[in-house]
Amino acid sequence: MTLLVDSRTAFQVKHGAGAPVNRLIMHPWVSHHHPVPSMQHSLAALGVGDATLTAAERERLDRDGYCVFPDILDRPTVDRLHHRLEEIEAEEDSWGEGTTARDPGAARVDDVNHKGDVFDVVWTHPKLLAAMAHYLGEFRLSSVTARAARPHAGHQALHLDWWDAIEDSCPACNSSWLLTDFTKATGATRVVPGSHRWKRAPDEEKDVPRAAHPDQVIVEAGAGSLVVFHGYLWHSGTENTTDHPRRGIFSVFSQRERPRQNDQRARLDHAVATRLSRAARYILDA
Ligand SMILES: O=C(O)CCC(=O)C(=O)O
């Protein structure tokens, strides 16, 4: 995908040839008064350029089906996200008995992208959007959910992040923002590298999903890191063996014309609609 040719030239004339282009960019067509007509323009407006992903990152996404981007969020941002999530968990009683029947080992908060501007970064960060464009082409936001693995719980069955027939192209992808350090002890996500190319789901009948897979890798990374997963990659949460919650925010995107997990239009309220840029609204498709 070719993006930002004109703006890069203009930026580099001003700031020098080696200047990073991703911090740019306010094109005339990204202002609130002009239409944002396409995926390409919206990505550019949100800071995605040709150089946002390195060649090595693209290779990892293709070969392994996931990529870790360490230290993307700084400590104050992680702390703000953490703090706001704790408030919402209390308001919604996320830790109460039986509140997360679909995932009993975790406290979950759905739709956090509609619950405060502090969460904008977890679905509009350029690194994340560039990785989604790499896997999905034209895409939109599907869901944003916080998942805190409960102390001494949280192990899940290996699964894919697509619920329909498996096809050649990648219909949906997940990503996680680590708000605590993800380690073997805290219950980091496990993945089976390369399994996105197998194009099949873990075999329930042979009890593959809950067991340790011989090729699994526990993805350890520090708070503030981002991990992006291909929708067909076998992965799951593992047991948090500590006395403290292990928190992450999971932002799922799908190909633009595909069904998505949550209806973003139905959830959008006026305050959020007027706050978001046109480019962000395009990604939200709401
Ligand atoms: O929490 C994790 O590490 C993974 C969560 C996950 O894959 C899910 O909830 O579908």
The ligand as a Gaussian input file, in Angstrom:
#p B3LYP/6-31G(d) Opt

LIG

0 1
 O       -6.285000     -13.012000      27.838000
 C       -5.607000     -13.568000      26.977000
 O       -4.387000     -13.743000      27.104000
 C       -6.252000     -14.086000      25.711000
 C       -7.725000     -13.808000      25.657000
 C       -8.428000     -14.402000      24.484000
 O       -7.841000     -14.952000      23.577000
 C       -9.885000     -14.330000      24.437000
 O      -10.529000     -13.917000      25.410000
 O      -10.460000     -14.724000      23.388000

